[in-house]
Amino acid sequence: MFGFRKRKKKKNNKKKMARKNGRKRKLTREEKKTIKRRRKRAAKRRSHFAGQRGFFNDSGYVEYDGYVRVGKDGEYMTMYDVHFKYGTYNPAPIGWLNMLIPSGLLRKGHIYFAYREKGMPKSDEDDTLSRRLRARQVTMMNQKESSDVRETSKKEAEMNDIVLTKQLAKSEHIIDSDISLIVKAKTPERLEGTIRELRQNYKDRGIVGVMLTRKTSQEMEAFLNLPHHVYGNAWHGSDMETVAASRMFLPSSGFADPQGTVVGTDIHSYLVNTPSIIDFNNIRHAVIMTGGVKGRISIGGIEGSEMVPNFGSAWAHVIADDNYLVTGTRTHHIVLVPFNYHAYDNKVFDLSSKYTINSLETYGKPETVEQDANANFDKIVEIILMLMEDEDPDPAIRGTLYNQLLSWMIYRANGNGLYSANPEHEPTLANRILATQDHETYPTLQDFIPELQSMVADEAKKGEQARKRAEIILNAVRNASRRFPRVFNAKTNIPDKLTWDDRNIYYDLSHLGGSKMIKGAMFLNALAYVTNRAAPGDMIVIHGLDAVKVKPSILKPYRDIMDRKDIGLITTFEERNDPDMNVVTLNDFIHPLVDQDLVVIGGIQKDSKQRIADSWSRSLPQVVEDDLSNNQDSIFYVYRARDFGSAVINTHLIL
């Protein structure tokens, strides 16, 4: 203890000596209090100061001489101009600017390159081509020959460039361009470290002539001008169109999302095997048209890939799976085409052999019982008419059938009827029509047959034509009950409850036989059930809508229900060119392409190109038409509406 006190006293004596020598003056008590108050105020100001709001971050930014701090606790950013020593890459192969992309990982921060082009104003272009180039050429020709080989070589290269410019000026304009390097890191020290890493990367790869110039004291101005400001004058990086095009800096317009799913490679990228990584989160409404072409899939990894038909189903699974991983969205799959893959956590209901949805059951709620009942009556009538496989049925048949069905449901179904002639004033009677979990008490279409037999006898009294119409209806229902007993002559046996981990529910109609209209009747029945059963925020995927034939107007009420419940809809079209079931004829149900979050297109033909243009209110880009017109397997065009991103992709999906 005494030793410690002695050392402390000695140290204090040194301080006193220093103060006596004028190197340090002792602060008074008031001065100390003043400094303490100032420090406290400064700390308080710093804790509340968020800088100017907007642009980078809602919490603001602060500009310093050499960088910008984003947000209160955010990262630091700085910007450099990228230049090249004259003649360093003259000539160079197409796409040579891609060498700026580092070959290895930069550990201290992140970098981004921005490449901008702008046509030079006509007045500047005229001045450059008519006066400046000639003046420069004359000046160089009158210069004395240098003894420095390097200077002589540089002069020869510049003379050759002037000659080339003269040749190209006959048919081309001048393009002004510049490249900006944006560096982002957690601290200013890491910013500088990132630049050192980048320079070392260039040095290791033998890349020379790259000059990085920081925009000191102009950081915020540079960032604000980045989206739109290019100099466009003779004193900047200006070249003829052909020369500017040879740079092809990051030429691909494809997808490279920070978080997403690898779906293949961008076929228009100059970087070999550039992956297309797409973030499908919040893709709620999508249309996928395969044009009949196959696609490549793998299960669980890239090994063991194979080409499969009905590839729209693979796309739909990838989109739905991405939504589930981010938001937990449950997906109901109505499967109309063979595609045996089932995503994780699934329930599969084979509606062709094992499970039944009673078409007479009305799903809805008391608040909308009249609307729900009328929609179901329309559905039942449409199903029966479709079973006749007559594309243009007699309107009198429809009216007769509807009136008989309505009368039976109000007065005689289940003995005393299941509905009301005046649902608004008799809600208790009207609500009997709503389906419950007691499915055994609900009648089926077979129970409707005696009613139709009585109708034949009654209609016969009106004449021969009336009798024939009644017999057509009776025979259609009777034959359907015989051919598809599990569909039209059985009670609903699908479980009424879904657990939290049932994230993919499959209603499989892909194994049904018969014509497109027969399958359409089954689909309509399943759609009514699924639409009403799906919870708000769920998603429905219809796999192969063009595999069935349905009157488009009958589908619209179900899309209205989806929109009311905020249910997403992904629709796939698998056939090459269906004139009846396509993006134009089904416009009211699937909605036009211009309203979709995502559009995927495979092979196209002349008719399908026109339908796409009509639904999208614009034509496909010519390069996309050229790619898709070959109807090559695995080649798909993908367009995402939220950021206008698009690419033609050599597709390989991992399920």
C-alpha positions in Angstrom: 0.0 0.0 0.0 2.7 2.5 1.0 4.7 1.7 -2.1 1.6 2.4 -4.3 1.0 5.8 -2.6 4.6 6.8 -3.0 4.5 6.1 -6.7 1.3 8.0 -7.1 2.8 11.0 -5.3 5.8 10.9 -7.6 3.6 10.9 -10.6 1.7 13.9 -9.3 5.0 15.7 -8.7 5.8 15.3 -12.4 2.5 16.8 -13.4 3.2 19.8 -11.1 6.6 20.2 -12.8 5.0 20.2 -16.2 2.5 22.8 -15.3 5.2 25.0 -13.8 7.1 24.8 -17.1 4.1 26.1 -18.9 3.2 22.9 -20.7 -0.1 22.5 -19.0 -2.3 24.8 -16.9 -4.6 23.6 -14.2 -8.3 24.1 -15.0 -10.5 25.9 -12.6 -13.6 24.3 -11.2 -15.9 26.5 -13.3 -13.9 25.7 -16.5 -14.3 22.0 -15.8 -18.0 22.4 -15.3 -18.3 24.4 -18.6 -16.4 21.7 -20.6 -18.6 19.0 -19.0 -21.8 20.9 -20.0 -20.5 21.3 -23.6 -19.6 17.7 -23.9 -23.0 16.7 -22.6 -24.8 19.0 -25.1 -22.7 17.8 -28.0 -23.4 14.1 -27.1 -27.1 14.8 -26.9 -27.1 16.6 -30.3 -25.2 13.7 -31.9 -27.6 11.2 -30.5 -30.6 13.0 -32.0 -29.0 14.1 -35.3 -30.0 11.8 -38.2 -28.8 14.0 -41.1 -30.8 14.9 -44.1 -33.7 12.6 -44.8 -34.4 10.5 -47.9 -32.6 9.2 -50.9 -30.4 6.7 -49.2 -32.3 5.9 -46.1 -35.5 7.2 -44.3 -33.5 7.7 -41.2 -31.3 10.2 -43.1 -27.6 10.6 -44.1 -24.7 12.8 -43.2 -22.2 14.0 -45.8 -18.5 14.3 -45.1 -15.7 15.3 -47.4 -14.8 11.8 -48.6 -17.9 9.7 -47.9 -21.5 9.7 -46.8 -22.8 8.0 -43.7 -26.2 6.4 -44.2 -28.6 6.4 -41.3 -27.8 6.9 -37.7 -26.0 3.5 -37.2 -25.7 2.8 -40.9 -22.8 2.1 -43.3 -20.5 4.5 -45.1 -20.4 5.1 -48.9 -18.1 6.8 -51.3 -17.9 7.2 -55.0 -15.1 7.2 -57.5 -14.8 8.1 -61.2 -13.3 5.2 -63.2 -11.0 6.3 -66.1 -8.5 4.4 -68.3 -5.1 5.6 -69.5 -5.4 6.5 -73.1 -4.8 3.6 -75.5 -4.6 0.9 -72.7 -7.4 -1.1 -74.2 -7.3 -0.1 -77.8 -8.3 -2.4 -79.4 -10.0 -4.8 -77.0 -12.6 -7.6 -77.4 -16.3 -6.9 -77.0 -17.4 -6.8 -73.4 -13.9 -5.8 -72.1 -15.2 -3.6 -69.4 -16.4 -6.7 -67.5 -12.8 -7.1 -66.4 -13.6 -4.4 -63.7 -15.6 -7.1 -61.9 -13.1 -8.5 -59.2 -12.4 -12.2 -59.5 -12.3 -12.7 -55.8 -14.3 -11.8 -52.7 -13.7 -8.4 -51.2 -13.8 -8.9 -47.5 -13.9 -5.4 -46.1 -16.9 -4.0 -48.0 -19.1 -4.1 -51.1 -18.6 -2.4 -54.5 -21.0 -1.5 -57.3 -20.4 -0.2 -60.8 -22.7 2.2 -62.6 -22.3 2.7 -66.4 -24.1 5.5 -68.1 -24.4 6.6 -71.7 -25.8 9.7 -73.4 -25.8 11.1 -76.9 -23.8 14.2 -77.2 -25.8 17.4 -78.0 -25.9 18.2 -81.7 -24.0 21.5 -81.3 -21.2 19.9 -79.4 -21.1 17.0 -81.9 -20.9 19.4 -84.8 -18.1 21.4 -83.2 -16.2 18.2 -82.4 -16.4 16.6 -85.8 -16.0 19.8 -87.9 -13.3 21.6 -85.9 -11.7 19.9 -82.9 -10.7 16.7 -84.6 -9.2 18.4 -87.6 -7.3 20.9 -85.3 -6.0 18.0 -83.2 -4.8 16.1 -86.3 -3.0 19.1 -87.7 -1.3 19.8 -84.3 0.0 16.2 -84.1 1.2 16.2 -87.7 3.3 19.3 -87.0 4.9 18.0 -83.8 8.5 17.0 -83.9 9.2 13.3 -83.8 9.8 12.1 -80.2 12.8 10.0 -79.3 10.6 8.2 -76.7 9.2 5.1 -78.2 6.3 5.2 -75.8 5.3 8.7 -76.9 5.6 7.8 -80.6 3.4 4.7 -80.1 0.8 6.7 -78.3 0.8 9.4 -81.1 0.3 6.7 -83.7 -2.6 5.2 -81.8 -4.3 8.5 -81.5 -3.9 9.3 -85.2 -5.4 5.9 -86.0 -8.3 6.7 -83.7 -8.9 10.0 -85.5 -9.0 8.2 -88.9 -11.4 5.6 -87.6 -13.6 8.4 -86.1 -13.8 10.0 -89.5 -14.9 6.8 -91.1 -17.6 6.1 -88.5 -18.8 9.7 -88.6 -20.5 9.1 -91.9 -23.4 7.2 -90.3 -22.9 7.4 -86.5 -23.3 9.8 -83.6 -21.0 10.5 -80.7 -21.9 8.8 -77.4 -20.7 10.2 -74.1 -20.2 7.6 -71.3 -18.8 7.3 -67.8 -18.3 4.7 -65.1 -18.8 5.3 -61.4 -17.5 3.0 -58.7 -19.6 3.0 -55.5 -18.0 1.5 -52.3 -19.9 0.6 -49.2 -18.6 -0.5 -45.9 -19.3 -0.4 -42.1 -16.6 2.2 -41.3 -14.4 4.7 -43.2 -11.4 2.5 -42.5 -13.1 -0.4 -44.2 -14.0 1.8 -47.1 -10.3 2.5 -47.7 -9.5 -1.2 -47.1 -12.0 -2.2 -49.8 -10.3 0.0 -52.4 -6.9 -1.4 -51.5 -8.4 -4.9 -51.9 -9.8 -4.0 -55.3 -6.5 -2.4 -56.5 -4.6 -5.5 -55.4 -7.1 -7.7 -57.2 -6.4 -5.8 -60.5 -2.7 -6.0 -59.9 -2.8 -9.8 -59.3 -4.8 -10.3 -62.6 -2.5 -8.0 -64.6 -5.2 -5.4 -65.2 -3.5 -2.0 -65.9 -4.5 1.5 -66.7 -7.4 1.7 -64.4 -7.6 5.1 -62.6 -9.9 5.7 -59.7 -10.6 9.3 -58.8 -12.6 10.1 -55.6 -15.2 12.8 -55.8 -14.0 14.6 -52.7 -16.4 17.2 -51.3 -18.9 16.3 -54.0 -20.1 13.0 -52.6 -23.8 13.8 -52.1 -24.0 15.6 -55.4 -22.5 12.6 -57.2 -25.0 10.2 -55.6 -27.9 12.4 -56.4 -26.9 12.8 -60.1 -26.1 9.1 -60.5 -29.5 8.0 -62.0 -29.7 10.7 -64.7 -26.7 13.0 -65.1 -24.1 12.3 -67.8 -21.8 15.1 -68.9 -22.4 14.8 -72.7 -19.6 17.1 -73.8 -16.4 16.9 -75.8 -14.2 16.9 -72.8 -15.5 13.8 -71.3 -15.3 10.1 -72.3 -16.8 10.4 -75.8 -16.7 7.8 -78.6 -18.5 6.9 -81.8 -21.5 4.5 -81.4 -19.6 1.4 -82.6 -16.8 2.0 -80.2 -19.1 2.7 -77.2 -21.1 -0.5 -78.0 -17.9 -2.6 -77.8 -17.6 -2.0 -74.1 -20.8 -3.9 -73.3 -20.4 -3.3 -69.6 -22.7 -5.8 -67.8 -24.8 -6.1 -70.9 -27.3 -8.6 -69.5 -30.7 -7.3 -68.5 -31.3 -10.4 -66.4 -31.9 -11.1 -62.7 -29.2 -11.0 -60.0 -31.2 -10.5 -56.8 -29.4 -10.6 -53.5 -31.8 -13.2 -52.2 -33.6 -15.5 -54.5 -33.8 -18.7 -56.4 -31.3 -19.8 -59.2 -33.5 -20.6 -62.2 -30.9 -21.1 -64.9 -28.5 -18.9 -67.0 -29.1 -15.7 -68.9 -28.6 -16.5 -72.6 -27.8 -12.9 -73.5 -25.0 -12.3 -71.0 -21.5 -11.9 -72.3 -20.3 -13.4 -69.0 -20.2 -17.1 -69.5 -22.9 -19.0 -67.6 -24.2 -15.9 -65.8 -26.8 -17.3 -63.3 -30.3 -15.8 -63.2 -31.3 -15.4 -59.5 -34.8 -14.3 -59.0 -36.6 -13.2 -55.9 -40.2 -14.4 -56.2 -41.3 -13.0 -52.8 -44.6 -11.1 -53.1 -45.3 -12.5 -56.5 -49.1 -13.0 -55.9 -50.4 -13.1 -59.4 -48.6 -14.7 -62.3 -49.3 -16.2 -65.7 -47.0 -18.9 -67.1 -47.3 -19.9 -70.8 -45.0 -22.8 -71.7 -46.1 -22.9 -75.3 -45.8 -26.7 -75.2 -42.1 -26.7 -74.7 -40.4 -28.9 -72.0 -38.0 -27.7 -69.3 -35.2 -29.1 -67.2 -35.7 -29.9 -63.6 -33.7 -31.5 -60.8 -35.1 -32.7 -57.4 -33.1 -31.4 -54.5 -29.9 -30.5 -56.4 -28.5 -29.9 -59.9 -27.6 -33.6 -60.4 -29.8 -36.0 -62.2 -31.7 -33.4 -64.2 -34.3 -34.4 -66.8 -36.5 -32.7 -69.4 -40.2 -32.8 -68.4 -43.5 -31.7 -70.0 -46.0 -29.4 -68.3 -43.1 -27.3 -67.2 -45.4 -24.4 -66.0 -46.1 -26.6 -63.0 -42.4 -26.5 -62.1 -42.3 -22.7 -62.4 -45.4 -22.4 -60.2 -43.9 -24.6 -57.5 -40.7 -22.5 -57.4 -42.7 -19.3 -57.1 -45.1 -20.7 -54.4 -42.2 -22.2 -52.4 -40.4 -18.8 -52.4 -43.5 -17.1 -51.0 -43.9 -19.7 -48.3 -40.3 -19.4 -47.1 -40.7 -15.6 -46.7 -44.3 -15.1 -45.7 -45.6 -18.6 -44.8 -48.2 -18.5 -47.6 -50.4 -21.6 -48.0 -50.9 -22.8 -51.6 -53.9 -24.7 -53.0 -53.0 -26.5 -56.2 -55.7 -27.5 -58.7 -53.8 -30.0 -60.9 -55.3 -30.5 -64.4 -52.2 -31.9 -66.1 -49.9 -34.8 -65.1 -47.1 -33.5 -62.9 -46.1 -36.0 -60.2 -44.0 -33.7 -58.0 -45.5 -32.6 -54.7 -43.8 -29.9 -52.5 -43.1 -30.4 -48.8 -45.7 -30.5 -46.1 -48.5 -31.5 -48.5 -51.9 -33.1 -48.5 -53.0 -34.7 -51.8 -56.6 -35.3 -52.7 -57.1 -37.5 -55.8 -60.5 -36.3 -57.1 -60.6 -38.8 -59.9 -60.8 -42.0 -57.7 -60.7 -41.5 -54.0 -62.0 -38.1 -52.9 -65.2 -36.3 -53.7 -66.6 -32.8 -53.6 -70.4 -32.8 -53.7 -71.3 -30.3 -56.4 -74.6 -29.4 -54.7 -72.9 -28.2 -51.5 -72.9 -24.4 -51.3 -69.9 -22.9 -49.6 -70.2 -19.4 -48.2 -71.4 -17.4 -45.2 -74.7 -16.1 -44.0 -73.8 -12.5 -44.8 -73.6 -13.4 -48.5 -75.8 -16.5 -48.7 -77.9 -15.2 -51.6 -74.9 -14.4 -53.7 -73.2 -17.7 -52.8 -76.4 -19.7 -53.6 -76.9 -18.1 -56.9 -73.3 -18.7 -57.9 -73.6 -22.3 -57.0 -76.9 -22.7 -59.0 -75.1 -21.3 -62.0 -72.2 -23.7 -61.4 -74.5 -26.8 -61.2 -76.4 -25.8 -64.3 -73.1 -25.2 -66.2 -71.7 -28.6 -65.0 -74.8 -30.5 -66.2 -74.7 -28.6 -69.6 -71.0 -29.4 -70.0 -71.7 -33.1 -69.4 -73.8 -33.0 -72.5 -70.6 -32.1 -74.4 -72.7 -29.7 -76.5 -70.7 -26.5 -77.0 -73.8 -24.5 -78.1 -76.7 -25.9 -76.1 -80.3 -24.7 -76.6 -80.9 -21.7 -74.4 -84.3 -23.2 -73.6 -82.6 -26.2 -72.0 -80.6 -23.9 -69.7 -83.7 -22.0 -68.6 -85.7 -25.2 -68.0 -82.9 -26.8 -66.0 -82.2 -23.7 -63.9 -85.9 -23.3 -62.9 -86.3 -27.0 -62.0 -83.1 -27.0 -59.9 -84.1 -23.8 -58.1 -87.7 -25.2 -57.4 -86.3 -28.5 -56.1 -83.7 -26.8 -53.8 -86.3 -24.5 -52.3 -89.2 -26.9 -51.8 -88.3 -30.6 -52.1 -84.6 -31.3 -51.7 -84.0 -33.4 -48.5 -87.8 -33.5 -48.2 -88.6 -29.9 -47.2 -86.1 -28.0 -49.3 -82.8 -26.4 -48.5 -83.3 -22.8 -49.5 -85.8 -20.0 -49.5 -87.8 -18.2 -52.3 -87.2 -15.0 -50.3 -83.8 -15.2 -48.7 -83.7 -11.6 -47.7 -86.7 -11.9 -45.4 -86.2 -15.6 -44.5 -82.5 -15.8 -43.6 -83.0 -18.9 -41.4 -84.5 -20.9 -44.3 -81.9 -19.6 -46.7 -79.0 -20.5 -44.5 -79.9 -24.2 -44.7 -78.2 -24.3 -48.1 -74.8 -23.5 -46.6 -72.5 -26.5 -46.3 -71.5 -27.8 -42.9 -69.2 -30.5 -41.6 -72.2 -32.9 -41.7 -71.7 -33.8 -45.3 -73.9 -37.0 -45.1 -77.1 -35.0 -44.7 -76.6 -33.1 -48.0 -78.2 -34.4 -51.2 -76.2 -35.3 -54.4 -76.9 -35.0 -58.1 -78.2 -38.5 -58.1 -81.0 -37.4 -55.7 -81.9 -34.9 -58.4 -82.7 -37.6 -60.9 -86.3 -38.4 -59.6 -87.0 -34.7 -59.8 -85.8 -34.7 -63.5 -88.0 -37.8 -64.2 -91.0 -35.9 -62.9 -90.0 -32.9 -65.0 -90.0 -35.1 -68.2 -93.6 -36.1 -67.5 -94.6 -32.5 -66.9 -92.8 -31.2 -69.9 -94.3 -33.9 -72.1 -97.7 -32.2 -71.6 -96.3 -29.1 -73.2 -95.4 -30.8 -76.5 -92.7 -32.9 -78.1 -90.0 -30.3 -78.1 -90.4 -29.7 -74.4 -90.3 -33.4 -73.7 -87.1 -33.9 -75.7 -85.3 -31.1 -73.9 -86.3 -32.6 -70.5 -85.0 -36.0 -71.6 -81.7 -34.5 -72.7 -81.2 -33.1 -69.2 -82.3 -36.3 -67.5 -80.0 -38.4 -69.6 -77.0 -36.1 -69.1 -77.3 -36.3 -65.3 -78.0 -40.0 -65.3 -75.1 -40.8 -67.6 -72.7 -38.7 -65.5 -73.8 -40.5 -62.4 -72.9 -43.8 -64.0 -69.6 -42.7 -65.6 -68.3 -40.7 -62.7 -70.0 -42.0 -59.6 -67.3 -40.7 -57.2 -67.7 -37.2 -58.6 -71.5 -36.9 -58.9 -72.9 -39.6 -56.8 -71.0 -39.4 -53.5 -70.7 -37.3 -50.4 -67.9 -34.8 -49.8 -65.1 -36.7 -47.9 -62.3 -34.2 -48.0 -61.2 -33.3 -44.4 -62.7 -30.1 -43.2 -59.7 -29.0 -41.3 -56.1 -28.2 -42.3 -53.3 -28.2 -39.8 -50.7 -25.4 -39.6 -48.1 -27.4 -41.5 -50.3 -28.3 -44.4 -48.8 -25.7 -46.7 -49.4 -27.3 -50.1 -52.9 -28.8 -50.7 -53.3 -30.7 -54.0 -56.7 -31.3 -55.7 -55.6 -33.7 -58.4 -57.9 -34.0 -61.5 -55.1 -34.9 -63.9 -56.1 -38.6 -64.2 -59.7 -38.0 -65.2 -60.7 -39.3 -68.6 -63.1 -37.9 -71.1 -63.2 -34.7 -73.2 -62.1 -31.3 -72.3 -65.6 -30.3 -71.4 -66.0 -33.3 -69.1 -62.8 -32.3 -67.3 -64.0 -28.7 -67.3 -67.1 -29.7 -65.3 -64.9 -31.4 -62.7 -62.5 -28.4 -62.6 -65.4 -26.0 -62.1 -66.6 -28.0 -59.2 -63.2 -28.1 -57.6 -62.6 -24.4 -58.2 -65.8 -23.4 -56.4 -64.8 -25.5 -53.4 -61.1 -24.4 -53.3 -61.9 -20.7 -53.7 -64.4 -20.7 -50.8 -62.2 -22.9 -48.6 -59.0 -20.9 -49.1 -58.2 -18.5 -46.3 -57.6 -14.8 -46.9 -54.0 -14.3 -48.1 -53.6 -17.9 -49.4 -52.6 -18.6 -52.9 -54.2 -20.8 -55.6 -52.2 -22.4 -58.5 -54.1 -23.8 -61.5 -51.9 -26.2 -63.3 -52.8 -26.4 -67.0 -55.9 -24.3 -67.3 -56.0 -25.0 -71.1 -56.3 -28.7 -70.4 -60.0 -28.2 -69.8 -62.8 -26.3 -71.6 -65.0 -23.9 -69.5 -67.3 -21.1 -70.4 -65.2 -18.0 -69.3 -68.1 -16.1 -67.9 -68.8 -18.8 -65.3 -65.3 -18.3 -63.8 -65.5 -14.6 -63.1 -67.5 -14.9 -59.8 -64.7 -17.0 -58.4 -62.1 -14.5 -59.3 -64.2 -11.9 -57.6 -64.1 -14.0 -54.4 -60.3 -14.3 -54.7 -59.9 -10.6 -55.0 -62.2 -10.0 -52.1 -60.2 -12.4 -49.9 -56.8 -11.2 -51.2 -56.0 -14.7 -52.6 -53.2 -14.9 -55.1 -53.6 -16.7 -58.4 -50.9 -18.3 -60.5 -52.2 -19.8 -63.8 -50.2 -22.0 -66.1 -51.0 -22.7 -69.8 -49.3 -25.8 -71.0 -50.5 -26.3 -74.6 -49.0 -24.8 -77.7 -51.9 -22.7 -79.0 -55.4 -23.2 -77.6 -58.0 -21.0 -79.4 -60.6 -21.3 -76.6 -58.6 -21.2 -73.3 -55.9 -18.5 -73.5 -54.9 -15.2 -72.0 -57.4 -13.3 -74.1 -60.6 -15.4 -73.8 -60.0 -15.8 -70.0 -59.2 -12.2 -69.4 -62.0 -11.6 -66.8 -60.7 -14.6 -64.8 -57.0 -14.5 -64.9 -56.8 -10.8 -65.6 -54.6 -9.4 -68.4 -50.8 -9.8 -68.5 -50.3 -6.1 -67.9 -51.8 -6.6 -64.4 -49.6 -9.6 -63.4 -46.8 -9.5 -60.9 -44.8 -12.0 -63.1 -45.1 -13.3 -66.6 -43.2 -16.4 -67.9 -43.4 -17.3 -71.6 -42.0 -20.3 -73.5 -42.5 -21.2 -77.1 -44.7 -18.9 -79.2 -46.4 -19.0 -82.6 -48.0 -16.3 -84.7 -51.5 -16.5 -83.0 -50.0 -16.7 -79.5 -47.8 -13.6 -80.2 -50.8 -11.6 -81.1 -52.7 -12.7 -78.0 -49.8 -11.8 -75.8 -49.6 -8.4 -77.4 -53.4 -7.9 -76.9 -53.3 -8.9 -73.3 -50.1 -7.0 -72.5 -51.0 -3.9 -74.5 -47.6 -4.2 -76.2 -45.6 -6.6 -78.3 -42.7 -8.7 -77.1 -39.3 -7.3 -77.8 -38.0 -8.5 -81.1 -35.0 -10.3 -79.6 -37.4 -12.2 -77.3 -39.6 -13.1 -80.2 -36.6 -14.5 -82.0 -35.6 -16.6 -79.0 -39.0 -18.0 -78.3 -40.1 -18.6 -81.9 -37.7 -21.5 -82.2 -39.8 -23.3 -79.6 -36.6 -24.6 -78.0 -36.9 -26.6 -74.8 -35.9 -24.9 -71.5 -35.8 -21.4 -73.1 -38.2 -19.0 -71.2 -38.7 -15.3 -71.0 -39.3 -14.0 -67.5 -40.7 -10.5 -66.8 -41.2 -9.1 -63.3 -43.5 -6.0 -63.0 -42.3 -4.4 -59.8 -38.9 -3.5 -61.2 -39.4 -4.1 -65.0 -36.7 -6.8 -64.8 -36.6 -9.3 -67.6 -34.4 -11.9 -69.2 -34.4 -14.9 -71.6 -33.2 -17.8 -69.5 -31.9 -21.2 -70.3 -33.9 -22.7 -67.5 -33.0 -25.3 -64.9 -35.3 -25.4 -61.9 -34.5 -27.1 -58.6 -37.5 -28.5 -56.9 
